[in-house]
Structures are given as C-alpha cells and as structure tokens.
C-alpha cells in the first residue's frame, strides 16, 4: 500500500518537473522570438532612416549647387559699370 503512494508521489514530482521544464523552454523560445523580431524591426528602421538621411543630404547638395549656378548666371561678375 505504501509503495503505491511513493510511486504516485514520485510520478507527480516527475510530472511537475517536466511541466516546469516545458514552461521554461516555451518562455525561452518566446523571449528569443520577441528579441529577434525587435532586432529586425530596429535594423530595418535604422536602414530606412539612413537611406532617407542620405537622400536628404544628396538633395540638399544638389539644390545648393543649383542655387549657386543660378546666382552666378544672374549676377554678372564681368559687367561694365
């Protein structure tokens, strides 16, 4: 009679241990997925932001050069007074 109780308690402990292991692995996998997705989103955001910044700098440079050429054409430097 007592042997069955010990076996039952042992199996219960094994079940609880396995359940805790499964929960731990599940939590670890979920945490890994969340961190991986966050990293991917931040990488994408940084890449897009860098591309927009480069486009802004190129556009600013082109506009500055165009404005300088326009002012050189409009203001005569060799004009006779």
Helices and strands as residue ranges (DSSP letters): H 2-74
